[in-house]
């Protein structure tokens, strides 16, 4: 069962410039910065209630966010839905619902993308927050 919007990713060309822009718009200071070298990305996160707004700057053109930025430009990249159990959700959806394997995200998050054919073309993923159980 979907519990929440866990995080929203926005892809940006220049993380520092984007941080300044979003701090002004949100009236909040950036909460955290992270590096995900295996995903080819630098992140800046804002805590918005029970969700995160994540700015993603690709560090490699061949990374998933790098290819997305090249194809679509800056903007909304990915919506991540919080679930209690990735395994239970993909079992519920059945074969063909997943795109790729379970991988680790920031803070021990476990994430798995949904196949775009099952989401009407949107980039969605499920996220199991290890700290929330």
C-alpha positions as CSV (number, residue, x, y, z in Angstrom):
1,X,0.0,0.0,0.0
2,X,1.3,3.5,-0.9
3,X,1.9,5.4,2.3
4,X,3.2,8.7,1.1
5,X,5.0,10.8,-1.5
6,X,8.4,9.9,-0.2
7,X,10.4,12.3,-2.4
8,X,10.2,14.3,-5.6
9,X,13.4,14.6,-7.7
10,X,14.1,17.7,-9.8
11,X,17.0,17.5,-12.2
12,X,19.2,20.6,-12.5
13,X,22.3,21.7,-14.4
14,X,23.9,23.6,-11.6
15,X,23.2,22.4,-8.1
16,X,24.5,25.5,-6.3
17,X,22.4,27.9,-8.4
18,X,19.4,25.7,-7.9
19,X,19.9,25.5,-4.1
20,X,19.8,29.3,-4.0
21,X,16.7,29.4,-6.1
22,X,14.8,26.8,-4.1
23,X,15.8,28.3,-0.7
24,X,14.3,31.5,-1.9
25,X,11.1,30.0,-3.3
26,X,10.6,27.6,-0.3
27,X,11.7,30.0,2.4
28,X,13.8,27.1,3.8
29,X,17.5,26.3,4.0
30,X,18.8,23.1,2.3
31,X,18.5,20.3,4.8
32,X,21.1,17.9,3.4
33,X,23.6,17.3,0.6
34,X,24.6,13.9,-0.7
35,X,26.7,12.3,-3.3
36,X,25.6,9.2,-5.1
37,X,28.6,8.3,-7.3
38,X,27.2,5.0,-8.4
39,X,24.2,6.9,-9.8
40,X,26.3,9.7,-11.2
41,X,24.6,12.4,-9.1
42,X,25.0,15.1,-6.5
43,X,21.9,15.9,-4.4
44,X,20.6,18.6,-2.2
45,X,17.5,17.8,-0.2
46,X,14.8,19.9,1.4
47,X,12.5,18.4,4.1
48,X,8.9,19.3,3.4
49,X,6.7,17.8,6.1
50,X,7.0,14.1,5.7
51,X,8.5,14.3,2.2
52,X,11.7,15.3,0.6
53,X,12.2,17.6,-2.4
54,X,15.5,16.5,-4.0
55,X,17.6,18.5,-6.4
56,X,19.7,16.2,-8.6
57,X,22.7,17.4,-10.6
58,X,24.1,14.7,-12.9
59,X,27.9,14.2,-12.6
60,X,28.1,12.0,-15.7
61,X,26.4,12.5,-19.0
62,X,25.8,8.7,-19.2
63,X,24.0,8.4,-15.9
64,X,20.2,8.1,-15.7
65,X,19.8,11.7,-14.6
66,X,22.4,12.9,-17.1
67,X,20.5,11.3,-20.0
68,X,17.2,12.7,-18.7
69,X,18.6,16.2,-18.5
70,X,20.0,15.9,-22.0
71,X,16.7,14.8,-23.4
72,X,14.3,16.9,-21.4
73,X,16.1,19.8,-19.8
74,X,15.8,20.9,-16.2
75,X,12.6,20.1,-14.2
76,X,10.6,17.3,-12.7
77,X,12.5,14.1,-13.0
78,X,11.0,11.4,-10.7
79,X,8.2,10.9,-8.2
80,X,9.0,8.3,-5.5
81,X,6.1,6.8,-3.5
82,X,6.8,5.5,0.0
83,X,5.8,1.9,0.7
84,X,6.2,-0.3,3.7
85,X,7.6,-3.2,1.6
86,X,9.0,-3.1,-1.9
87,X,8.6,-6.9,-2.1
88,X,5.0,-6.8,-1.2
89,X,4.2,-4.0,-3.7
90,X,5.9,-5.7,-6.6
91,X,4.3,-9.0,-5.7
92,X,0.9,-7.3,-5.7
93,X,1.6,-5.7,-9.1
94,X,2.9,-8.9,-10.7
95,X,5.3,-9.7,-13.5
96,X,6.5,-6.8,-15.7
97,X,5.7,-4.1,-13.1
98,X,9.4,-3.4,-12.2
99,X,12.1,-1.8,-14.3
100,X,15.5,-2.9,-12.9
101,X,16.5,-4.2,-9.6
102,X,16.2,-3.0,-6.0
103,X,19.0,-0.5,-5.3
104,X,20.2,1.6,-2.4
105,X,19.5,5.3,-2.2
106,X,20.4,8.1,0.2
107,X,20.0,7.3,3.9
108,X,19.6,3.5,3.3
109,X,16.5,4.0,1.2
110,X,15.7,1.0,-0.9
111,X,14.2,2.0,-4.3
112,X,12.9,0.2,-7.3
113,X,11.6,1.8,-10.5
114,X,8.2,0.9,-12.0
115,X,8.1,0.0,-15.7
116,X,7.0,3.0,-17.7
117,X,4.4,0.9,-19.4
118,X,2.6,0.4,-16.1
119,X,2.7,4.1,-15.2
120,X,1.4,5.7,-18.4
121,X,4.9,6.9,-19.2
122,X,5.7,8.7,-15.9
123,X,9.0,8.1,-14.1
124,X,7.8,6.6,-10.8
125,X,9.5,4.4,-8.2
126,X,8.6,2.8,-4.9
127,X,10.8,3.7,-1.9
128,X,11.1,1.7,1.3
129,X,12.5,3.9,4.0
130,X,14.8,1.7,6.1
131,X,14.6,4.1,9.0
132,X,10.8,4.2,9.1
133,X,10.5,0.4,8.9
